Amino acid sequence: LQYFILTFEAFTMKKYLLLALSLMAATLTPAIANADSAHVGYDSLTISGVSLSGLSASGSLDLTDALSLELGTSSLDTTVGGIKVSLSSTSVGVGYNTELSDTVGLKLVLASVNNSLTASWEGYTASADGSSTVYGAAINMAITDGVDGMAGFSKSTKAGSKMTTAFGINVGVSDDMDLTLNMANNSVVKTTSVGIRYNF
């Protein structure tokens, strides 16, 4: 029985790890949205019909007028057939920001992303890790005085990874705080994040 469980877990982990590698580009999208800000969100992620949910946090801090430090983390989980599957991700990178007009800006991001995938069932645990370099770009646009939007893409350098497209809208609730809705998807992974952004 123990051999069967471990074999099943190994098969499940291999399947989910391959899917998790394609997720790496999607994990960058919350951090790509805005310079000099912090974001906390509740994420819902679907991989080939399997849904995971949890919390994410990201931040962007200006280093110079053009360069920014990009940080992100997320922790998602679900239960599939009695097996608890947990996916955590961290990213560290650098962004390049430039203004295209008074209301439109362009941001380029290059980041290192690390994923950890764990499956546990009745006291048995299997885990796998993956890492990749991710690059992306986003156009940020002020729509009204209190509303701005984002459209962009990101992609992992991992072989076989998919291009991820992202869209977002932010609605100001105070001078420094916005309610956010971000969506990102490719042919394998779909994510939706609802959260709060604080602008420094």
C-alpha positions in Angstrom: 0.0 0.0 0.0 2.8 2.4 0.9 4.5 1.7 -2.4 1.2 2.4 -4.3 0.8 5.7 -2.4 4.3 6.9 -3.1 4.1 5.8 -6.8 0.8 7.6 -7.2 2.2 10.7 -5.5 5.3 10.7 -7.7 3.0 10.5 -10.8 0.8 13.3 -9.5 3.8 15.5 -8.6 5.4 15.0 -12.0 2.1 16.0 -13.7 1.6 19.1 -11.5 5.3 20.1 -11.8 5.1 20.3 -15.6 2.0 22.4 -15.2 3.6 24.5 -12.5 6.5 25.4 -14.8 4.1 26.9 -17.2 2.6 28.9 -14.3 5.8 30.8 -13.7 5.1 33.6 -16.2 1.6 34.1 -14.6 3.1 34.6 -11.2 4.9 37.8 -12.3 1.8 39.6 -13.4 0.7 41.2 -10.1 4.2 42.7 -9.6 4.3 44.1 -13.1 1.4 46.5 -12.7 2.7 49.6 -11.0 6.0 51.2 -9.8 6.5 52.3 -6.2 3.6 50.3 -4.8 2.6 47.3 -2.7 -0.2 44.9 -3.6 -2.0 42.2 -1.6 -4.5 40.0 -3.3 -6.6 36.9 -3.2 -5.8 34.7 -6.2 -7.8 32.0 -7.9 -5.8 29.9 -10.4 -7.0 27.2 -12.7 -4.6 24.7 -14.3 -6.2 22.3 -16.8 -9.5 22.3 -14.9 -7.9 22.1 -11.4 -8.4 25.2 -9.2 -6.1 26.5 -6.5 -6.6 29.6 -4.4 -4.7 31.6 -1.8 -3.0 34.9 -1.1 -0.3 36.8 -3.0 1.7 39.9 -2.2 4.0 41.9 -4.5 5.9 45.1 -4.3 7.7 47.5 -6.6 10.2 50.1 -5.3 11.9 52.7 -7.4 15.7 52.5 -7.3 16.2 55.4 -9.8 13.8 57.4 -12.0 13.9 54.4 -14.5 14.8 51.3 -12.5 12.7 49.5 -9.8 13.1 46.5 -7.6 10.3 43.9 -8.1 9.3 41.4 -5.4 6.5 38.9 -5.3 5.2 35.9 -3.4 2.1 33.7 -3.4 0.8 30.6 -1.7 -2.0 28.6 -3.3 -3.5 25.2 -2.5 -6.3 22.8 -3.3 -7.3 19.1 -2.6 -7.5 16.7 -5.5 -8.8 13.1 -4.9 -7.9 13.4 -1.2 -4.4 14.7 -2.0 -3.6 18.2 -0.8 -1.6 20.1 -3.4 0.2 23.3 -2.4 2.0 25.7 -4.7 4.2 28.5 -3.4 6.1 31.0 -5.5 8.6 33.8 -5.0 10.0 36.2 -7.5 12.8 38.8 -7.4 13.6 41.0 -10.3 14.2 44.4 -11.8 11.9 46.7 -13.7 12.6 49.4 -16.3 10.0 52.2 -16.3 9.4 54.9 -19.0 6.7 57.4 -19.6 5.2 57.4 -23.1 2.9 60.3 -22.5 1.3 62.1 -19.5 -1.2 59.3 -19.1 0.6 56.2 -20.5 3.7 54.4 -19.2 5.7 51.3 -20.2 7.2 48.9 -17.8 9.7 46.1 -18.7 10.5 43.4 -16.1 13.1 40.7 -15.8 12.8 38.4 -12.8 14.0 35.1 -11.2 11.0 33.0 -10.2 11.1 30.0 -7.8 8.2 27.6 -7.4 7.7 24.8 -4.8 5.1 22.2 -5.3 4.0 19.9 -2.4 1.5 17.0 -2.4 0.5 15.3 0.9 -1.9 12.5 1.7 -2.4 10.6 5.0 1.0 11.6 6.4 3.0 11.0 3.2 4.5 14.0 1.5 6.2 14.5 -1.9 7.7 17.8 -3.1 9.3 19.3 -6.2 10.9 22.6 -7.0 11.3 24.6 -10.2 12.9 27.8 -11.2 13.1 30.0 -14.2 13.8 33.5 -15.5 10.7 35.4 -16.6 10.5 38.5 -18.7 7.5 40.7 -19.4 6.2 44.1 -20.4 3.1 46.1 -19.5 1.4 49.3 -20.6 -0.2 51.3 -17.8 -2.8 53.9 -18.7 -4.7 56.5 -16.6 -8.3 56.2 -17.7 -9.8 58.8 -15.4 -8.5 60.7 -12.3 -9.3 57.7 -10.1 -9.1 54.7 -12.5 -6.1 53.2 -14.3 -5.7 50.1 -16.4 -2.9 47.7 -17.4 -2.3 45.4 -20.3 0.8 43.2 -20.7 2.5 39.9 -21.3 5.0 37.7 -19.6 6.9 34.6 -20.5 9.3 32.1 -18.9 12.5 31.1 -20.5 11.7 27.5 -19.5 11.4 25.3 -22.6 7.8 24.7 -23.6 6.4 27.6 -21.5 3.4 29.6 -22.8 3.1 33.3 -23.4 0.8 34.8 -20.7 -1.3 37.8 -21.4 -2.5 40.0 -18.5 -5.1 42.7 -18.0 -5.9 44.8 -14.9 -8.0 47.7 -13.7 -7.5 49.7 -10.5 -10.1 52.0 -8.9 -8.9 54.5 -6.3 -10.6 54.5 -3.0 -8.3 57.1 -1.4 -5.3 59.2 -2.5 -3.0 56.3 -1.8 -5.1 53.1 -2.1 -6.7 51.3 -5.0 -9.0 48.3 -5.3 -7.5 46.0 -8.0 -8.7 43.3 -10.4 -6.0 41.5 -12.4 -6.5 38.6 -14.9 -3.8 36.6 -16.6 -4.1 33.6 -18.8 -2.5 31.3 -21.4 -3.6 28.0 -22.9 -2.8 26.1 -19.7 -3.1 28.6 -16.8 -5.8 31.1 -15.9 -5.5 33.4 -12.9 -7.8 36.1 -11.3 -6.6 38.3 -8.5 -8.7 40.7 -6.4 -6.9 42.9 -4.0 -5.7 46.2 -2.6 -2.8 48.3 -3.9 -1.1 50.9 -1.8 0.8 53.6 -3.8 3.8 55.2 -2.1 
